[in-house]
Amino acid sequence: MNYTIIDIANISGVSKSTVSRVISNSGYVSPAAREKVLAAIEKLQYRPNAVARAMVSRHTKNIGVIIYRQHHPIASHPFYGKILDAILEKASELGYSIFVMTDKEITSKSADFLLEKRVDGLILISRLNQELVDYFKSSQIPFVMVNGTADDSDVIHLVNDDGRGGELAAEHMLSLGLTRIAIIAGPQEHRSHFLRLQGFRNTYKQNGIELDENQIYYADSSQFEEGYKAFQFMWERSHDFQAIFATNDMIALGAIKAIYEKGLQVPKDIAVVGFDDIDYAAMSNPSLTTVHSAKTRMGHEAVLMLDEWIHGNTRQTRMQMFSPELKIRNSTKTKILEN
C-alpha cells in the first residue's frame, strides 16, 4: 500500500507540516514529535516518492544537462562523453538524477523541456548565444556553462586554458626544432579551437617564426574525417612541412591515417601533436602527443558549483579555468631522439 504524509500525521498525532519538516529535515520539530513521526514512518515503511520529496523540499533533485553540438556523435563523443560521465558520477554522489538533452542548434527547445520537468538547475555544455543566456537568466534557474563562454559577466563558466595549451604544443615543437609547420584548425567560431590556434601561432611568432595562412587548413568541423581530408589537401598543395598541429585529437588522428596512406611514417616523416587527450590518443599507433584538457575535473566541478547555487550559495569567481598539461607520446618521440 502506498502511504502518504497524511497517514503518517494521523498515526503520529501531529500535523502534516510537522511530518514535512521531519522528512525534509528543515525547520524546528520538538524531539518528542520527531520521535513519533519517525516511529510512524518505520511502522508503515514509508518511502517518499520523488514528487512528494519535491513538494516538501521544493527541490526535485534533478539536474538537466544540455549538450549543444552540431555534428554527431554527441553524448558518445570522446571529449563530451568524458565530461558527461564525470557529471553523472558526481551527481550520483550528491543524490541527483540527470536528464540529458542534445541540440544541434543553439535554441531553447531542450531547455523548455527540462524546465517543464522542474529541474533544480542546468549544466550547459559548449557555447551559447546571448539570446539564450538571457532566456536562462529570465527563468531564474541556476545554470553553469562548461567548455564554452558567453559575453556576459554574470554567467558561471568552467573552461580549459586553451590559449596556454596552444602555447605548450608550440613550445614542444620548437624544442624539437620543428619550424616548418602545418596546422589543422577546427571551427574558429568555437572558443576552444580559436584560442588553441591563437596560442600556438603567437608562440611561434614570439620565437621569430611567422606562420602564414597558407600553412593553416580551417576545418568545417572537428571530426576525424576532417583531419583525414585536411592532410590530403595540404599534402597536394605542398610537401614542405615537418609536423602538424591539430586543434583537437580527432582531427589529429584523421591526419595520421591519411599520412600512413601516403606511405609516410609518424613521426619519422611528419610529427603530429593533437589537443584534448581523449582515450583514443593513448591507444592509437603511434600514441599521440597531445595537450590534456581537464574533462573529468570540469564535469565534477560543474555539479559541485551548481549544487552550491541550488542551495543558495554562489561563488564570487564566475570563471574557473583549468590548466592544461602536455602529454608527450610516440607521435613526436622519434624527433626527440633525432635531436
Secondary structure, 3 states (H helix, E strand, C coil): CCCCHHHHHHHHCCCHHHHHHHHHCCCCCCHHHHHHHHHHHHHHCCCCCHHHHHHHHCCCCEEEEEEECCCCCCCCCCCHHHHHHHHHHHHHHCCCEEEEEEECCCCCHHHHHHHHCCCCEEEEECCCCHHHHHHHHHHCCCEEEECCCCCCCCCEEEEECHHHHHHHHHHHHHHCCCCCEEEEECCCCCHHHHHHHHHHHHHHHHCCCCCCHHHEEECCCCCHHHHHHHHHHHHHHCCCCCEEEECCHHHHHHHHHHHHHCCCCCCCCCEEECCECCHHHHHCCCCCEEEECCHHHHHHHHHHHHHHHHCCCCCCCCEEEECCEEECCHHHHHHHHHC
